[in-house]
Amino acid sequence: MSRLAAVCLVCAAFAAPPALGQKSFFSDLNLPVNPVGQGQFEVVEKRGAGPRDIWCAAARFATENLGVQRGRIYVAAARGAAVSEVGRKGVTFTTRAPSKPVSTGVQITTRVVGASLPINHAIQFCRDRIIEPSDRF
């Protein structure tokens, strides 16, 4: 094996995706979204992202990676220590309705288990960041 091939092999090993073959998805805001099992996924906070940013990332993941175009997304585990990345904060979401009743009102929080938003509402938070040429500051 040539020296160049050996270097490439070592570089490829360090560039491998997270453990268990799980692949991170990065939203428009560059927030990592990692599958965490049983139809759940975690949005990992980064650079002061707020609830609207986190809901945006969750909605993008649900539509683009899970193929869910309608329905709601739910907070499965409230904001706290991330499961998928050590030393970070995260929020775990699911597209499955919880077994106990939850409010169907608008709750733009990541601190309440069962809080939910329609996917088409949460995706609007992604569009808040689009600046049109005609926008004046």
Secondary structure, DSSP 8 states (H G I E B T S, - for coil): --HHHHHHHHHHHHT--SGGG---EE-TT--EEEEEETTEEEEE--TT--HHHHHHHHHHHHHHTS---SSEEEEEEEEEE-SSSTT-EEEEEESS--SS----S----SSSTT-EEEHHHHTHHHHTT---TT---
